[in-house]
Amino acid sequence: MSRSLFVRLAERFGPRERILARREFLRGAAIAAAGLAAGCTSSSPRKPLPPMSPLVPETTLGRVLIVGGGFAGLACAFELLRAGADPIVLEPRNRVGGRVLSLNDRIPGKTIEAGGEFIGANHPTWLGYAQRFGLALREATEEDLDLPFVLGGESLTASESEELYELLDMAVSPLTALAQPIDPTRPWESPGARELDARSVGDWLTRSNMPNRVRHALGAMFAADNGVAIERQNLLALLSMIKGGGLEDYWTQSEVYRCEGGNQLMAERLAEALGPTRVRLGVRVVMIDATHPQPTIRTERGDLLQADAVVLAVPPSAWPGIELRLPLPAGFSPQMGLAIKHISLLDKPHWRTLGYSPDAFTDSDVSLTWHATDGQPGEHGYAMTAFSGGPAAERVLARPEGIRRERQRDDLEALYPGIGKATTSEMFIDWPGDPLVRAGYSFPGLGEIFKYGPTLVNGLGRVQFAGEHCSYGFVGYMEGALGSGVRVAHRLVGVS
C-alpha cells in the first residue's frame, strides 16, 4: 500500500509527539534486536522471542501443504512448524516473498521496494517478527521542502495544505467514531454490519457535511490507497481497517517505517527458519481437490501430493490459474484493486534542486510520489517512486506500453520540471500484469464481507485461506498477510 495523503500532511503539520513516540519505539526495537543477536530469550512484548520456541500445546496435525510462498504462506508454515506440524510451502517463483520484492541490484548499496513497502507502528505481527529475526527498522523520512499537491488541476500553497490537513483531521473523525464498535477480524458480526456492508465509501462521502475540496481530497486519497474507485469500496471494510489500525492511530501510524535491507528479508528469514526442504521453489500448483477425506494437490509437473490440510495463500486474482475442487459457490471472487509503480533512478535528488519535497499527491494519473531510497547512506544513486492506484492505475494500464511510459514521464515532469533529463533509467512495476498476481492488492466490494468473509476467515475445514484479503483489519497491508497466516496456523493446531 502507498503512503497516504493524510500521513504526509500529519508528518508536516500534525503534533510532533507522534513522531517522537515512533522514534522511541525504534530505539527500543534496536535494543531488542541487539539482545536477540546476543542470545536474548525474554518474552517481553518489546523484546524478541526465541526464533523457534514451540507453541503450546503441540499438535498432532501432520502434513500441511501451503500454496504460495508470500508473507501469508511463510508465516503460516513457520507457526505450524513451531507447533510440531509438518508444513511444506509450494511456490511457483524462484524466490519467496510474493508481492514483496526488494531490489538490491539497481543502485549499489541501496534497496528499492518494488512491492509492499511501508510498515506501520500499529502492525504488531510485522514488528514482532522483525524483533524475532533481528530485522532493523528505520523511520520513513519527510523532507522539509514545498509539498507538490495538486487537486482539480490547481497546486495548493503551503498554507492551503495546512488548512487542508486541519479540515481532513476533522472530516475523518466521524469515520473513526463509526469504526469503534467494529470487530476487525470478523466484521460481519459487528452491530449494523449488514447495512454498512452494502454501503460504499463514495456514498458516505457524498452524504457527509464537509467542504467540497475536503470531500474531493478524501475521495482521491481513498481511491489511490485502496486501489478501487470509491463507489466500489465497501464502507464496512474501511471501518474494519480503521479499527484494526487502532482508530486514531490508523490515520497517522500505518505507513511510517521501512525495513533496513528490504522487506523481502522478512520472507527470507522465515524461509531460512523453515529450511530448504520445506520451501519448494519453482513448483506450480494447478489443482486443489478437497472432495476426498484427505485434500490432494496436483502440480504442473503432474505430481500428486496429499496432506492433512491445505492452505491456499495466493491472491484471489490468481485463483483462475488453479482448478479448485472446493465447496465454493460459483463466482466466488473477492474484489482486487489495481496498483502500479513507475520508479525513476537518478544520480542526484533532483527534487531538492527545485526546492520541492519528493512527496507529491495529485488526483490525476500519478497518485503519489516519494523518495524510494530515503534514509539510506550514500551520496550517489537515488530513486523516486510514482505510484498509481485505483482509477488512476486503470487509466495508465489502458494505454499501449510506449504511450504509457511517455505519459508517466510527462506527468512527473509537470510535478518536477527537469526530472526527465535527470533520470538515468526507469522501471515500470506492473503487478496486475504478473500472471501469478493479476492485481495490486484487495479491497472488498459492496456486500462482499457477508458474502465472502466467513469463508475466507473460517476456511473450509481442511482447506484454509490466507493472505491480506483474509485480514479485514489490515487488508492490503503486509501486516494483513502475516497476521492471516499466523491465525490460520493457530486455528489448524488448536491454539486460541
C-alpha positions in Angstrom: 0.0 0.0 0.0 1.1 3.6 -0.6 2.0 6.3 1.9 -1.3 8.1 2.2 -2.0 11.8 1.8 -3.1 12.0 5.5 0.1 10.6 6.8 2.1 13.1 4.7 0.1 16.1 5.9 0.2 14.8 9.5 4.0 14.5 9.3 4.3 18.1 8.2 1.5 19.8 10.3 0.5 17.3 13.0 1.6 17.0 16.6 5.3 16.2 17.0 4.6 13.8 19.8 3.5 11.1 17.3 6.9 11.2 15.6 8.8 11.2 18.9 6.9 8.2 20.1 7.7 6.3 16.9 11.4 7.2 17.3 11.3 6.0 20.9 9.9 2.7 19.7 12.6 2.3 17.1 15.3 2.8 19.8 13.6 0.1 21.9 13.4 -2.2 18.9 17.1 -1.7 18.1 18.0 -2.6 21.7 15.7 -5.7 21.5 17.3 -6.7 18.2 20.7 -6.4 19.7 19.6 -8.6 22.6 18.5 -11.2 20.1 21.8 -11.2 18.4 23.4 -11.8 21.8 21.0 -14.7 22.6 18.3 -12.8 24.5 15.3 -15.0 25.3 13.0 -12.6 27.1 9.3 -12.9 26.2 8.5 -9.2 26.9 6.4 -7.7 24.1 9.1 -5.1 23.4 11.9 -7.7 23.3 12.5 -10.5 20.8 11.2 -14.1 21.3 13.5 -17.1 20.7 13.3 -17.9 17.0 11.9 -21.4 17.3 10.2 -21.5 20.7 7.5 -24.2 20.4 3.8 -23.4 20.6 1.9 -25.0 23.5 0.1 -27.3 23.1 2.0 -29.1 20.4 -0.3 -30.5 17.7 -0.9 -34.0 16.3 -1.5 -32.4 12.9 0.7 -33.9 10.2 1.5 -32.7 6.7 0.1 -29.3 5.7 0.6 -28.1 2.1 0.7 -24.4 1.7 0.2 -23.0 -1.8 2.1 -19.7 -2.1 5.4 -18.6 -0.6 4.5 -15.0 0.2 4.3 -13.5 3.6 1.0 -15.3 4.5 2.2 -18.7 3.4 5.6 -18.4 5.1 4.2 -17.1 8.4 1.6 -19.9 8.4 4.3 -22.5 7.8 6.6 -21.0 10.4 3.9 -21.2 13.1 2.8 -24.7 12.1 6.4 -25.9 12.4 6.7 -24.3 15.9 3.6 -26.3 16.8 5.1 -29.6 15.7 3.3 -29.9 12.3 4.9 -30.8 9.0 4.4 -27.8 6.7 5.5 -27.7 3.1 5.4 -24.4 1.1 4.9 -24.7 -2.7 5.9 -21.5 -4.6 5.9 -21.2 -8.4 8.6 -18.4 -8.5 12.3 -18.9 -7.9 12.1 -16.7 -4.8 10.0 -16.2 -1.7 8.0 -13.0 -0.8 5.1 -12.9 -3.3 4.1 -9.3 -3.8 7.1 -8.2 -1.6 10.1 -7.7 -3.8 13.2 -5.8 -2.7 15.6 -4.7 -5.5 19.2 -4.5 -4.2 20.9 -4.5 -7.6 19.7 -1.2 -9.2 21.7 1.2 -7.0 24.9 0.0 -5.3 24.4 -0.3 -1.6 20.7 0.7 -1.7 17.4 -1.0 -1.7 14.2 -0.2 -3.7 10.9 -1.8 -2.9 9.1 -2.9 -6.0 6.1 -4.3 -4.0 4.9 -3.9 -0.4 6.8 -1.0 1.1 5.7 0.7 4.3 5.3 -0.8 7.7 3.0 0.6 10.5 3.8 1.3 14.1 0.4 -0.3 14.5 1.4 -3.6 12.7 2.0 -6.0 15.6 2.8 -9.1 13.6 5.4 -7.3 11.4 7.0 -5.7 14.4 7.0 -8.9 16.4 8.6 -10.9 13.6 11.1 -8.1 13.0 12.3 -8.4 16.6 12.3 -12.2 16.5 14.5 -12.2 13.4 16.7 -9.2 14.3 15.5 -7.1 11.4 16.2 -3.4 11.8 13.6 -0.8 11.0 14.1 2.9 10.2 11.6 5.8 10.0 10.2 6.8 6.7 11.5 10.4 6.5 9.8 13.6 5.3 11.8 16.4 3.7 11.0 19.9 4.9 10.5 21.3 1.4 7.5 22.6 -0.6 4.9 19.8 -0.9 3.6 19.4 -4.6 -0.1 18.9 -4.0 -2.4 19.2 -7.0 -6.2 18.9 -6.7 -8.6 19.6 -9.5 -5.6 20.9 -11.6 -4.7 23.5 -9.0 -1.5 23.5 -6.9 -2.0 24.0 -3.2 0.1 26.6 -1.4 1.8 25.7 1.9 -1.0 27.5 3.9 -3.7 25.7 1.8 -2.0 22.4 2.5 -2.0 23.1 6.3 -5.6 24.2 6.2 -6.5 21.0 4.2 -4.8 18.9 6.9 -6.8 20.5 9.7 -10.1 20.0 7.7 -9.2 16.4 6.9 -8.4 15.7 10.5 -11.9 16.9 11.4 -13.6 15.1 8.5 -12.3 11.7 9.3 -13.4 11.9 13.0 -16.9 10.5 12.2 -15.3 7.5 10.4 -13.2 6.8 13.4 -16.3 7.0 15.7 -18.2 4.7 13.3 -15.3 2.2 13.5 -15.3 2.0 17.3 -17.7 -1.0 17.6 -16.4 -2.9 14.6 -14.8 -6.3 15.0 -11.8 -6.0 12.6 -11.3 -9.8 12.4 -15.0 -10.8 12.0 -16.6 -7.5 10.9 -19.9 -9.2 9.8 -20.6 -9.8 13.5 -20.4 -6.1 14.3 -23.6 -4.0 15.1 -25.2 -2.7 11.9 -22.8 -4.7 9.8 -25.2 -5.7 7.0 -26.2 -2.1 6.3 -22.5 -0.9 6.3 -21.5 -3.8 4.1 -24.0 -2.7 1.5 -22.9 0.9 1.5 -20.0 2.4 -0.4 -17.3 4.8 0.8 -18.4 7.1 -2.0 -21.9 7.2 -0.6 -20.6 8.1 2.8 -18.5 10.9 1.4 -21.4 12.3 -0.7 -23.7 12.4 2.3 -21.1 13.9 4.7 -21.1 17.5 5.7 -17.7 18.8 4.6 -16.2 21.3 2.2 -16.1 20.1 -1.4 -12.3 20.4 -1.5 -12.0 18.1 1.5 -14.5 15.6 0.1 -12.6 15.6 -3.2 -9.2 15.1 -1.4 -10.6 12.3 0.7 -12.1 10.6 -2.3 -8.8 10.8 -4.2 -6.9 9.5 -1.2 -9.2 6.5 -0.6 -9.1 5.7 -4.4 -5.3 5.7 -4.5 -4.7 3.9 -1.2 -7.3 1.2 -1.6 -6.9 0.6 -5.3 -10.5 0.8 -6.5 -13.0 3.6 -7.2 -14.7 4.9 -4.0 -18.1 3.9 -5.5 -16.9 0.2 -5.3 -15.3 0.4 -1.9 -17.1 -1.3 1.0 -17.7 1.1 3.9 -17.6 -1.8 6.5 -14.2 -2.7 5.1 -12.8 0.8 5.6 -14.2 0.9 9.1 -12.6 -2.5 9.8 -9.2 -1.1 8.7 -9.6 1.9 10.9 -10.4 -0.3 13.9 -7.6 -2.7 13.1 -5.2 0.1 12.8 -6.0 1.4 16.3 -8.7 4.0 15.4 -6.9 7.4 15.5 -3.6 5.6 15.0 -4.8 4.2 11.7 -4.6 7.7 10.1 -1.1 8.5 11.2 0.8 5.3 12.2 0.0 2.9 9.4 2.9 3.7 7.0 5.8 5.0 9.0 8.7 2.5 9.0 10.9 0.7 6.4 13.0 -2.4 6.9 16.7 -2.0 6.6 17.9 -4.1 3.7 14.4 -4.5 2.3 11.1 -6.1 3.3 12.0 -9.3 1.4 14.4 -10.0 4.2 11.3 -11.0 6.3 10.4 -13.6 3.8 13.9 -14.9 3.6 14.3 -15.1 7.3 11.0 -17.1 7.6 12.2 -19.4 4.8 15.5 -19.9 6.4 13.8 -20.8 9.7 11.7 -23.4 7.8 14.7 -24.9 5.9 15.1 -25.6 2.2 13.3 -28.9 2.3 10.1 -27.2 3.5 10.1 -24.4 1.0 10.0 -25.8 -2.6 10.6 -23.1 -5.2 9.6 -23.5 -8.9 6.6 -25.7 -8.0 3.3 -24.5 -9.6 0.1 -25.9 -8.2 -2.6 -26.5 -10.8 -5.3 -28.3 -8.8 -6.6 -28.5 -5.2 -9.1 -31.3 -4.6 -11.0 -31.4 -1.3 -13.6 -33.9 -2.4 -11.9 -36.7 -0.6 -11.1 -37.2 3.2 -7.5 -36.0 2.5 -7.0 -32.9 0.4 -4.9 -33.5 -2.7 -2.8 -31.2 -4.7 -1.5 -31.6 -8.3 1.5 -29.7 -9.6 2.2 -28.6 -13.1 4.7 -31.5 -13.3 1.9 -34.0 -12.6 2.9 -34.8 -9.0 0.0 -35.7 -6.7 0.5 -34.6 -3.1 -1.8 -35.5 -0.1 -2.0 -33.8 3.2 -4.0 -33.4 6.4 -4.7 -29.8 5.4 -4.1 -27.3 2.6 -3.7 -23.6 2.9 -4.4 -21.5 -0.2 -2.2 -18.4 0.3 -2.3 -16.7 -3.1 -4.5 -13.7 -4.1 -8.0 -14.4 -5.4 -7.0 -12.8 -8.7 -4.6 -15.7 -9.2 -7.2 -18.4 -8.4 -8.3 -18.9 -12.1 -4.9 -20.5 -12.7 -5.7 -23.3 -10.3 -8.5 -25.8 -10.6 -10.3 -25.5 -7.3 -12.4 -28.6 -6.4 -13.7 -26.9 -3.3 -17.3 -26.4 -2.0 -17.3 -22.8 -3.1 -20.3 -21.1 -4.8 -20.0 -20.1 -8.4 -18.4 -16.7 -8.9 -16.6 -16.7 -5.6 -14.2 -13.9 -6.5 -13.3 -11.3 -3.8 -12.6 -7.8 -5.4 -8.9 -6.9 -6.1 -7.6 -3.4 -6.7 -5.0 -2.1 -9.1 -1.7 -0.6 -8.0 1.4 0.1 -10.1 4.8 1.9 -9.6 6.9 3.9 -12.0 10.4 4.2 -10.5 12.9 6.7 -11.7 16.6 6.3 -11.0 18.7 9.4 -10.6 22.3 10.3 -9.8 21.2 13.2 -7.5 17.9 14.1 -5.7 16.6 16.4 -8.4 13.6 17.5 -6.4 15.9 19.3 -3.9 17.4 21.5 -6.7 13.8 22.6 -7.3 13.1 23.2 -3.6 10.3 20.5 -3.6 9.6 17.6 -1.3 9.7 14.2 -3.1 6.2 13.5 -1.5 3.7 14.7 -4.1 0.0 14.0 -4.2 -2.3 14.5 -7.1 -5.8 13.4 -8.2 -4.5 12.7 -11.8 -2.7 9.6 -13.2 0.2 9.8 -10.8 -1.5 9.4 -7.4 1.6 9.9 -5.2 5.4 10.1 -5.4 8.0 9.5 -2.7 11.7 9.1 -2.2 12.2 5.4 -2.6 15.8 5.3 -1.2 15.2 7.7 1.8 17.3 7.1 4.9 19.9 5.0 3.1 23.5 6.3 3.2 25.4 7.3 0.1 25.6 10.5 -2.0 25.2 8.8 -5.3 22.1 7.0 -6.6 18.6 7.9 -5.7 15.2 6.6 -6.7 11.7 8.2 -6.9 8.6 6.1 -7.0 5.5 7.4 -8.8 2.5 5.3 -7.5 -0.8 5.0 -9.2 -3.8 3.3 -7.5 -7.4 2.5 -8.4 -8.9 4.5 -11.3 -5.5 6.2 -11.9 -3.9 2.8 -12.4 -6.7 1.8 -14.7 -6.1 4.8 -16.9 -2.4 4.2 -17.0 -2.7 0.4 -17.8 -5.3 1.1 -20.6 -2.6 2.8 -22.7 -0.2 1.0 -25.0 3.2 0.5 -23.3 5.1 3.1 -25.3 2.5 5.8 -24.7 2.1 4.7 -21.1 5.8 5.4 -20.3 5.7 8.7 -22.2 2.7 9.9 -20.3 4.2 8.8 -17.0 7.3 10.9 -17.8 5.1 13.9 -18.8 3.2 13.7 -15.5 6.4 13.6 -13.5 7.8 16.4 -15.5 4.8 18.6 -14.6 5.4 18.0 -10.9 9.2 18.1 -11.0 10.5 20.1 -14.1 13.7 18.7 -15.5 13.4 15.3 -13.8 13.3 13.6 -17.2 16.8 14.8 -18.1 18.0 13.9 -14.6 16.7 10.3 -14.8 19.3 7.7 -15.7 16.9 4.8 -16.1 13.4 3.8 -15.1 11.4 0.8 -14.1 7.6 0.1 -14.5 6.4 -2.3 -11.8 3.2 -3.9 -13.1 1.8 -6.3 -10.6 -1.6 -6.5 -12.4 0.4 -7.8 -15.4 2.1 -10.5 -13.4 0.3 -13.8 -14.3 0.9 -15.0 -10.7 -0.8 -11.9 -9.2 -3.0 -10.1 -11.8 -3.8 -7.2 -9.3 -2.3 -4.9 -6.8 -4.0 -5.8 -3.5 -7.5 -6.5 -2.3 -10.3 -4.2 -1.1 -13.8 -5.6 -0.6 -16.6 -4.6 -2.9 -20.2 -3.9 -1.8 -21.8 -6.8 0.1 -18.6 -8.9 -0.1 -17.8 -9.1 3.6 -21.1 -11.0 4.3 -20.7 -12.9 1.0 -17.1 -14.0 1.3 -15.9 -13.1 4.8 -16.9 -16.1 6.8 -15.4 -18.5 4.3 -12.1 -16.5 3.9 -11.7 -16.1 7.6 -13.0 -19.5 8.9 -11.9 -21.6 5.9 -13.5 -24.9 4.7 -12.3 -27.3 7.3 -9.2 -29.0 6.0 -8.8 -26.2 3.3 -7.9 -22.8 4.7 -7.3 -19.4 3.1 -4.5 -17.0 4.0 -3.4 -13.6 2.6 -4.1 -9.9 3.1 -7.5 -10.4 1.5 -8.5 -12.6 4.6 -7.5 -9.9 7.1 -10.1 -7.2 7.2 -8.3 -5.2 9.9 -5.2 -4.9 7.7 -6.5 -5.5 4.1 -3.9 -4.6 1.5 -1.0 -4.4 4.0 1.9 -6.8 4.6 0.6 -7.0 8.2 -2.6 -8.5 6.9 -0.8 -11.2 5.1 1.4 -12.1 8.1 -1.4 -11.9 10.6 -3.7 -14.1 8.5 -1.0 -16.8 8.1 -0.5 -16.8 11.9 -4.2 -17.1 12.6 -4.7 -20.0 10.1 -1.8 -21.9 11.6 -3.1 -21.4 15.1 -6.6 -22.5 14.1 -5.3 -25.7 12.5 -3.3 -26.7 15.5 -6.0 -25.6 18.0 -4.2 -22.6 19.6 -6.6 -19.9 20.8 
